[in-house]
Amino acid sequence: MTPAKLRVVRLLACRRGSTMVGYSSLALLVAIAAITLMGHADSDGGGAPHQRAVRILSSD
């Protein structure tokens, strides 16, 4: 391959790679936001309130 073709291929690969990283980051942020919103929806839905675990000590 000629040096000019190698430069073009390298430039295209770099753009494609950075685009894939950008879309992957966006998909990860959307997934985190969806999980966070689902967690908030469950707690605001009027269901049973969250209870803290209480440790029971036995006297044995």
N, C-alpha and C positions, 0 to 999 in steps of 0.2 A: 504494500500500500504506500502511496506517496505521502509525504509529510502533510500536505494540505488536506488530504482525506482523513488522516489520523486526527488532525486538529478539529475537523468538523465532527467526527465521530465522538471525540472526547468532549466537545462542547455540548453535543446533543445528549450524551450520557449524563453529563453533569446536570443539565436542566431537567432531564427526566427524573434523576435521582432526587433532586431537591424538590420537585413537584410531588413525588411519592412521599417524601418525608413530611411535606406540608399537609397533604391529605391524610396521612396517618395520624399526625398530631391533631388535626381537626376532628377526625373520627374518635380519637381517644377523649378529647374534651367533650364531645357530644355524649359519649357513653357515660362519662363521669357526671355530667349535668343531669342526664336521664335518671341515673341511679340515685343521685341526691334528691331530685324532685320526687321520685317514687317514695323515698324514705320520709320526706316531709308530708306527703299526701297520706301515708299510713298513720302518722302520728296525729294529724289534724282531722282524721275521719270520724272522730267520736267513738273510737273503739275503746278497748280496755286501756287504762293508763299504764305507762311503763312502771314496773315495780322493781325496786332494788332487791337483789338477792340478800337474804338475811341468813347468816350462818348460825346454826343451832349447836350449842355446845352441850354435850352430854355429861352427866355427872358420874359416869362409870369409873 
